[in-house]
């Protein structure tokens, strides 16, 4: 399985994140490591930007810094991560582009480049907004973890 994650992951790894959010991020990463799945990230995206920002700010928090360093190395591992560059992105059909919020466009473009991927989000409004898009597999993190972490 190829899983597209958005900004919830770096947000949930921050040292000042809610303990439940830290726990959800840890559960996801552990389950991802236990499986042969891949995380899909776009090299130039809001996700990448937040990840590097929070990783650089985590220096004063050893446990947080360790989490970010582990993920950083996993993101460099082609066995665990699919990195998508701008040249690999396909233009979305107008009908789809019109319903996708600008700040989430990169997620839908990642999915559209390979429709076998699943988008993992915490944004229920996004999920509801895209519920009628054929073949789109978008799942809320809380629902996903119930099945994924068995």
Secondary structure as UniProt FT lines:
FT   STRAND          2..5
FT   HELIX           8..13
FT   TURN            15..16
FT   HELIX           19..34
FT   STRAND          38..42
FT   HELIX           46..57
FT   HELIX           58..60
FT   HELIX           62..76
FT   TURN            78..80
FT   STRAND          81..84
FT   HELIX           86..88
FT   HELIX           94..97
FT   TURN            98..99
FT   HELIX           102..104
FT   HELIX           105..113
FT   TURN            115..116
FT   STRAND          118..121
FT   HELIX           124..129
FT   TURN            130..132
FT   TURN            134..135
FT   STRAND          137..140
FT   HELIX           141..148
//
